[in-house]
Amino acid sequence: MSRARKPDWLKMRPPSGRRFTEIKQILRDYDLHTVCEEANCPNLGECWSGSDNAPGGGTGTGPGTATIMLMGDRCSRGCNFCDVQTGGMDPLDEDEPENVARAIAEIGLDYVVLTSVDRDDLPDQGAGHFARTIRAIKSRQPETLVEALIPDFQGEPELVQKIIAAEPDVIAHNVETVERLQWPVRDRRANYEQSLSVLEQVSESSDSYAKTSLMLGVGEYDHEIYQTPGDLREIGVDVVTFGQYLQPSRSHLEVSNHVHPDAFSVWQRVAEEEFDFLYCASGPLVRSSYRAGELFVEAILRDGESVDAARKAARAGEAQ
């Protein structure tokens, strides 16, 4: 099986720099995993180094961004796009919530993204562990903004409520792709309606921003892409990101096509102007926890606005 050759706009610089090295060492000291490394994210060097080349407007003066992956480096599911290993689950590390909080304080992050592997093997699928980590961070550094990028928890409302009760600033859950392609892109235990139900619960019963992400280039049609933000806005999702799927290895799902940057710009306009998302980050190298979305949310939350106030302000601006 051959891998599609990448166009020039997907060329990436290798990770480097003092800040990158510092963050990597601190994470190793606390025995923590990041999705940046486990999923071979193309923006690892940029985000960890606080690069000034960020399309979302990074200045290069910030502390950098890392997405911490909780509950181990092995997942109970086997999505065909993902490079995280499957099976052979380890017991939870009960010290992880506090270790994460300590590492974030030592790194100096004022915005952190927490995500996790799926843990269908656990009675609560890891929701309690995830919530404890959020609370540990907020207890140690109340000013730190926390984005929780959560699994679907098999659509069980009481588990989603555990995350909501921990009061992260943003709750994200990725639909990943259009409705028709949920399989073969995602594990068969995941599905479009289940993911929408999670996001709807976040938007209806929490004070957190609701956020999701789609990969393009897996065989979707334009009309299917257009339908998806409509479905998301109907249930109250605030922020959406679009990025290019990149095949991690020859054993993973093949890339159907490389979407041109101009097309990503079109989808950003569609999301923001036609569907009234508060914000959309869209580009070939954008990922769900990409810093462009973080910068937007941080700007609003640092101004002291509530989610409802930010939504009302955005609507007022669009109506003028």
Secondary structure, 3 states (H helix, E strand, C coil): CCCCCCCHHHCCCCCCCHHHHHHHHHHHHCCCEEHHHHCCCCCHHHHHHCCCCCCCCCCCCCCCCCEEEECCCEECCCCCCCCCEECCCCCCCCCHHHHHHHHHHHHCCCEEEEEECCCCCCCCCCHHHHHHHHHHHHHHCCCCEEEEECCCHHHCHHHHHHHHHCCCCEEECCCECCHHHHHHHCCCCCCHHHHHHHHHHHHHHCCCEEEEEEEECCCCCHHHHHHHHHHHHHCCCCEEEEEECCCCCCCCCCCCCCCCHHHHHHHHHHHHHHCCCCEEEECCCCCCCCHHHHHHHHHHHHCCCCHHHHHHHHHHHHHC
